[in-house]
Amino acid sequence: MSLLFQWMEELEQKKSEEPSDLRYQIQWKKNEPMSRHTTFRIGGSAVLYAVCDSRESLVYLIRECSVKGFRYIVLGNGSNVLFSDEGFDGIVISTTGMNRVEITDTCITAEAGASLTAVSKSARDASLTGMEFANGIPGSIGGAVFMNAGAYDGEMKNIVTESTYLDTTDGRIYTITGEDHSFGYRESIYREHPEWIILSAKFSLVPGNKDEITAKMDDFMNRRVSKQPLEYPSAGSVFKRYPGRYTAQMIDESGLKGTSVGGAQVSEKHAGFIINTGGATSRDVTELIEKIQNTIYENYGIHIETELIRIP
């Protein structure tokens, strides 16, 4: 730990000496609880928590971590992750400071840390349609591309034309276009290559009527509010769809709505959600997930997989 703190102080010193150098645009916190940075509101403390305010600072920080052998993980909005109760013995690097959005004609380019909802609203304000489905999804652009996020009538694969990433194995930046993203249900090429860190993405939309776009976004949001337990911390839908089945329906039919382990509970509003009713731990969530999976297997002979990314 002392080496990590010493290194952080060295970078802070460089920032004060060279404030215009984008590589050092980093905000630091020591022993930061991850419960403050995930939508589940669960997780122990990371030794260091770093918010990068530019692509240059993110790339520089990752390269330095690789050279020095420090353990690290890159985090967006923390909307689909579950940190261990013991915390993270290394550096959590947040992209939330990388939130720049540019619009050129019918294309939007957004940095990895930009809010998916915020980008969808930028599209609306520019009278561009095709991204309405993203309104209300609590993730970042990087996480959305990584997971091929989707809802209602859309998903990322329908609008992503290009993305850039840092390959941590050689420290170089590359670009992927079109079908090379290998998008599938909650899948992309990035899931196959965790050593690739998404930096930005470009979306191709089409001109539309702003009032109609707004109405569609409002409709989707109203559906979320009425059907999802947004009043509680959660990580969204925990389980993937099983081919030909509705996972939430199987959980409901198995009588699991309202089932609790500690502070973790299967939502009574939407059986696909596990909510934090207060003081839930990572262990509570893990035990509840296992209980649901075992019950579904006993009842249907099916093993349901999670969308949730667990970080030990």
ABEGO torsion letter per residue (X at the ends): XAAAAAAAAAAAAAAAABAABAAABBBBBBGBBAAAABAAGBEBBBABBBBBABAAAAAAAAAAAAAAGBBBBBBBAGAABBBBAAEBBEBBBBAAABABBBBBEABBBBBAABBAAAAAAAAAAAGBBGAAAABGBABBAAAAAAAGBBBEABBAAAABABBBBBBAAAGBBBBBBEAAAGBBBGBBAAAABAABBBABBBBBBBBBBAAAAAAAAAAAAAAAAAABBAABBBAEBABBBBBGBBAAAAAAAAGABGBBBEABBBBAABAABBBBAEGBBAAAAAAAAAAAAAAAAAAAGBBBBBABBBBX
